[in-house]
Amino acid sequence: MSFPPIATFLPLIYFAVILLLTWAVGRLSGLLASRIIGRTMAPVAAAGGRLTTVIVWVIGVTFAFQELGVSTDILLLMILIVGFAAIVALREPLQNIGAKYFSDIYTPFKLGDTVQVGAYTGKVIEINPVTTVLITESDTLVSVPNSLFVRDVVTNLSPQKWREVIVPFSVGGSVDLARLESDLRKSLGKLRLRLDARFPPVLTTRARTALSTDLTLTVMIRQPEDRDAITAEVGKRISEVVSLSGRTTSGPSA
């Protein structure tokens, strides 16, 4: 009794191997995406992890069927249609999430400030990846999409908030924050003539996990025209201090 040559089964073997690799890569990439996005908000992290897994599976299944000689033109067309529909459906949430990180540096307000944006005025009580929550003078809660803070004029009504320069950045979770703050203050001492000596630099922890710590460094400037130059200089000095100390960091947020 003769058996078919092994070459006959190669497409099926490749098909099975690709599916196995797809399962492993999809699971790993989903976990990584959830962990990375998880620094912001749990529901967003879960959705991001599922979306990443689905994308990996779609790519893997496409390659697997190609090994069997099956045409994948229709499958690819369906993927493009579904992907385009997903982008259109998620356009507003994606804009708000992206605007949140863009505004970390370029929008001069923080928790506790009273701001005016568009037709809304109130005290900032929460800043999440999608919206910024204000409480008005009439004790009404207003949830403002983050994208509005990028598109519209934002007025910080808190006194002299133009003096604040706030630079967010991240370091490894095992970093000694007391030593880091000391090193940063020494480095920023060279800017003392351009900073308000009455208000020393303040290092604030935004979020902390076993892998990383999200921080903000706040300094007070003397002249409003120095804001852009000092923001860039403070970011540079943060990178230098972290780099020279051998600490893991993602650097100042952009």
Secondary structure, 3 states (H helix, E strand, C coil): CCCCCHHHHHHHHHHHHHHHHHHHHHHHHHHHHHHHHCCCCHHHHHHHHHHHHHHHHHHHHHHHHHHCCCCCHHHHHHHHHHHHHHHHHCHHHHHHHHHHHHHHHHCCCCCCCEEEECCEEEEEEEECCCEEEEECCCCCEEEEEHHHHHHCCEEECCCCHHHEEEEEEEEECCCCHHHHHHHHHHHHHHHHHHECCCCCCEEEEEEECCCEEEEEEEEEECCHHHHHHHHHHHHHHHHHHHHHCCCCEEEECC
